[in-house]
Amino acid sequence: MKRALIIVDVQNDFCPGGALAVPEGDKVVPLINELQEKFDIVAATQDWHPKDHGSFAGNHPGKNAGEIIVLNGLNQILWPAHCVQGTKGAEFVDGLCMDRVAKVFQKGLDKGIDSYSGFFDNGHKKATGLEEYLKKQGVTDVYVVGLATDYCVKFTALDAVNLGFKTTVVKAGCRAVNVNPGDADNAVKEMEKAGIKIKKSRTS
């Protein structure tokens, strides 16, 4: 049995002061740094959008962040421009220890489709390579932490369990956007229903 820690999108734009700040997003860093020592493999995902990405409200005249459009056949919530390739906002948070991160998987590169999960785009048309990498390393169990509970963490965890990994989300290592009140709680319920274990704090 090999265990992997997947660190989801702990980037400047998702932390206080960033373009799409998750409340207390930076508070996950100390626990994530501590957890890394306990795993055989550590991987990270990174939102890496072109500036003309279709999920950005600013690329749709007359539309505002929070509105929902149809983008290439999929419902798409519009976000402020964030994690644009090569910008400071797309970089990992300074305090995040990267020494044990074996590989970074970038997502959201295709301007025509968003990518919340670290494994696939939202239409499950293209894979990032994370599944192949973990399976090649002999990983059976994955633990997911990062930002945000109700979006990228949730979809990464759901894909992981559907791909056959024994999947755990460490709740204390995540924070939620909560676009709508209760989104975080609903995300946790959805993950539990899918067979994902929710661990409140640390993991042995």
C-alpha positions as semicolon CSV with decimal commas, in nm:
position;residue;x (nm);y (nm);z (nm)
1;M;0,000;0,000;0,000
2;K;0,137;0,338;-0,101
3;R;-0,021;0,663;0,004
4;A;-0,014;0,993;-0,183
5;L;-0,097;1,344;-0,067
6;I;-0,253;1,562;-0,336
7;I;-0,218;1,935;-0,266
8;V;-0,484;2,119;-0,465
9;D;-0,428;2,473;-0,593
10;V;-0,261;2,640;-0,293
11;Q;-0,186;2,946;-0,505
12;N;-0,165;3,318;-0,437
13;D;-0,487;3,407;-0,618
14;F;-0,685;3,171;-0,392
15;C;-0,543;3,321;-0,072
16;P;-0,626;3,651;0,104
17;G;-0,531;3,941;-0,125
18;G;-0,564;3,726;-0,437
19;A;-0,802;3,768;-0,730
20;L;-1,032;3,486;-0,614
21;A;-0,951;3,472;-0,245
22;V;-1,083;3,180;-0,042
23;P;-1,152;3,295;0,317
24;E;-0,858;3,180;0,533
25;G;-0,705;3,008;0,231
26;D;-0,356;3,068;0,366
27;K;-0,441;2,896;0,694
28;V;-0,410;2,551;0,533
29;V;-0,037;2,587;0,470
30;P;0,113;2,485;0,810
31;L;-0,093;2,166;0,829
32;I;-0,020;2,075;0,467
33;N;0,353;2,123;0,528
34;E;0,330;1,898;0,835
35;L;0,132;1,629;0,652
36;Q;0,379;1,601;0,363
37;E;0,629;1,415;0,582
38;K;0,380;1,131;0,635
39;F;0,332;1,029;0,271
40;D;0,521;0,817;0,018
41;I;0,433;1,051;-0,268
42;V;0,334;1,418;-0,269
43;A;0,182;1,574;-0,582
44;A;0,036;1,919;-0,637
45;T;-0,215;2,066;-0,881
46;Q;-0,190;2,417;-1,019
47;D;-0,456;2,624;-1,194
48;W;-0,276;2,757;-1,501
49;H;-0,518;2,954;-1,718
50;P;-0,454;3,143;-2,042
51;K;-0,566;3,507;-2,004
52;D;-0,850;3,453;-2,252
53;H;-0,999;3,162;-2,055
54;G;-1,372;3,114;-2,105
55;S;-1,443;3,094;-1,731
56;F;-1,335;3,455;-1,674
57;A;-1,625;3,701;-1,646
58;G;-1,412;3,972;-1,805
59;N;-1,396;3,773;-2,129
60;H;-1,777;3,792;-2,164
61;P;-1,890;4,155;-2,213
62;G;-2,191;4,239;-1,999
63;K;-2,145;3,938;-1,772
64;N;-2,044;3,944;-1,407
65;A;-1,861;3,702;-1,179
66;G;-2,107;3,459;-1,026
67;E;-2,330;3,440;-1,333
68;I;-2,370;3,104;-1,505
69;I;-2,326;3,061;-1,879
70;V;-2,301;2,761;-2,109
71;L;-1,943;2,707;-2,223
72;N;-1,900;2,439;-2,490
73;G;-2,212;2,260;-2,374
74;L;-2,136;2,270;-2,001
75;N;-2,278;2,501;-1,735
76;Q;-1,999;2,734;-1,628
77;I;-1,993;2,971;-1,335
78;L;-1,804;3,288;-1,427
79;W;-1,507;3,380;-1,208
80;P;-1,282;3,685;-1,181
81;A;-0,964;3,635;-1,386
82;H;-0,731;3,424;-1,171
83;C;-0,420;3,207;-1,186
84;V;-0,322;3,342;-1,527
85;Q;-0,017;3,166;-1,666
86;G;0,310;3,331;-1,566
87;T;0,158;3,573;-1,314
88;K;0,231;3,608;-0,943
89;G;-0,126;3,503;-0,870
90;A;-0,068;3,164;-1,031
91;E;0,239;3,090;-0,818
92;F;0,222;2,864;-0,515
93;V;0,196;3,046;-0,183
94;D;0,539;3,140;-0,046
95;G;0,503;2,944;0,277
96;L;0,410;2,618;0,106
97;C;0,696;2,369;0,129
98;M;0,763;2,229;-0,218
99;D;1,069;2,017;-0,134
100;R;0,874;1,692;-0,118
101;V;0,641;1,766;-0,410
102;A;0,746;1,509;-0,669
103;K;0,538;1,649;-0,954
104;V;0,306;1,941;-1,033
105;F;0,003;1,885;-1,254
106;Q;-0,126;2,196;-1,427
107;K;-0,493;2,227;-1,517
108;G;-0,729;2,471;-1,686
109;L;-0,495;2,527;-1,980
110;D;-0,767;2,490;-2,245
111;K;-0,953;2,822;-2,276
112;G;-1,269;2,644;-2,390
113;I;-1,326;2,432;-2,078
114;D;-1,269;2,474;-1,707
115;S;-1,090;2,216;-1,497
116;Y;-1,172;2,189;-1,127
117;S;-1,038;1,837;-1,079
118;G;-0,669;1,759;-1,067
119;F;-0,737;1,454;-1,285
120;F;-0,956;1,576;-1,574
121;D;-1,119;1,881;-1,728
122;N;-1,485;1,938;-1,637
123;G;-1,605;1,744;-1,940
124;H;-1,372;1,451;-1,869
125;K;-1,234;1,489;-2,221
126;K;-0,866;1,521;-2,135
127;A;-0,662;1,380;-1,847
128;T;-0,387;1,574;-1,672
129;G;-0,168;1,265;-1,625
130;L;-0,218;1,253;-1,247
131;E;-0,399;0,918;-1,251
132;E;-0,134;0,755;-1,469
133;Y;0,145;0,897;-1,254
134;L;-0,004;0,776;-0,924
135;K;-0,082;0,429;-1,055
136;K;0,267;0,395;-1,202
137;Q;0,405;0,476;-0,855
138;G;0,187;0,201;-0,704
139;V;-0,034;0,442;-0,509
140;T;-0,354;0,288;-0,368
141;D;-0,465;0,554;-0,119
142;V;-0,491;0,927;-0,180
143;Y;-0,545;1,209;0,067
144;V;-0,664;1,543;-0,067
145;V;-0,603;1,888;0,084
146;G;-0,607;2,244;-0,049
147;L;-0,842;2,493;-0,211
148;A;-1,129;2,498;-0,234
149;T;-1,341;2,239;-0,053
150;D;-1,651;2,306;-0,262
151;Y;-1,482;2,314;-0,602
152;C;-1,136;2,182;-0,688
153;V;-1,090;1,969;-0,375
154;K;-1,434;1,812;-0,417
155;F;-1,396;1,733;-0,786
156;T;-1,041;1,600;-0,740
157;A;-1,160;1,370;-0,461
158;L;-1,466;1,251;-0,656
159;D;-1,250;1,163;-0,956
160;A;-0,996;0,987;-0,731
161;V;-1,257;0,759;-0,574
162;N;-1,416;0,691;-0,915
163;L;-1,073;0,591;-1,048
164;G;-1,041;0,328;-0,776
165;F;-0,825;0,507;-0,521
166;K;-0,916;0,479;-0,154
167;T;-0,979;0,848;-0,098
168;T;-0,969;1,069;0,211
169;V;-1,015;1,446;0,239
170;V;-0,846;1,610;0,537
171;K;-1,099;1,879;0,622
172;A;-0,865;2,093;0,835
173;G;-0,631;2,115;0,534
174;C;-0,903;2,268;0,314
175;R;-1,107;2,588;0,299
176;A;-1,422;2,665;0,099
177;V;-1,534;2,949;-0,129
178;N;-1,900;2,922;-0,019
179;V;-2,040;3,116;-0,316
180;N;-2,374;3,010;-0,169
181;P;-2,413;2,957;0,207
182;G;-2,375;2,591;0,291
183;D;-2,173;2,499;-0,019
184;A;-1,892;2,355;0,196
185;D;-2,128;2,137;0,401
186;N;-2,303;2,017;0,086
187;A;-1,968;1,933;-0,073
188;V;-1,870;1,724;0,230
189;K;-2,203;1,537;0,218
190;E;-2,161;1,473;-0,156
191;M;-1,811;1,337;-0,103
192;E;-1,916;1,113;0,185
193;K;-2,204;0,977;-0,024
194;A;-1,952;0,886;-0,295
195;G;-1,748;0,681;-0,048
196;I;-1,483;0,940;0,038
197;K;-1,365;0,945;0,398
198;I;-1,366;1,289;0,560
199;K;-1,099;1,325;0,828
200;K;-1,141;1,631;1,049
201;S;-0,777;1,706;1,126
202;R;-0,453;1,513;1,103
203;T;-0,380;1,173;0,958
204;S;-0,137;0,911;1,087
